[in-house]
Amino acid sequence: MLKGSKISPDTKQSCDEYIIKERNKYKDKINSDGVLVEDIKLDNLKFPSGIAKFITGSSVSGKDWKEEPNFSLNNIKIPIVNNNDDLLYMTYKEADAKCIRTNDGFLVLKGSKINPTITNSCSKEIIQSREEHKDKIDSSYILKEDILFYSSSRSAGFVAGNSVSGPKTWKDKNGKSLKELAQQ
């Protein structure tokens, strides 16, 4: 997480012990308002649920942490990797998108084109996500800024306008899917 990111300054009683230990490790890098005063690397927290717990100071899951008052992915600054070897690609109908996998999730990049059509079978979560980020999509369905998702399938569904498998649809520059890369 980058300097300037805002997290909850306090932990709740329900917060997991390992999260409290992790937060204590970085307490000198978080000011009293919960703003990071320098970059931190959360090596021990590899999954969205751990990141969510660290940020909110509570026992939320990675899926629903955005519902915590005053905390959303927009409060968190994430380093961008400019190495094309780290890019993931997805084409689906009219969509042509690029993404970077980070410890915090899947960052669909500015300039990506998303499918303008949302199917009837699309999940409520993806429809809500499209609505939530509509101000970040121009009239040609090109992203005006990066958007972070907690999972590859959520990011792929957002791009496709349909419920699709992220591990199958996001591919590296050689055409290998995330699923294939995970099996290597």
Summary of the structure (lengths in Angstrom):
residues: 184
radius of gyration: 17.0
end to end distance: 28.5
largest distance: 49.2
contacts: 548
relative contact order: 0.14
helix: 33%
strand: 17%
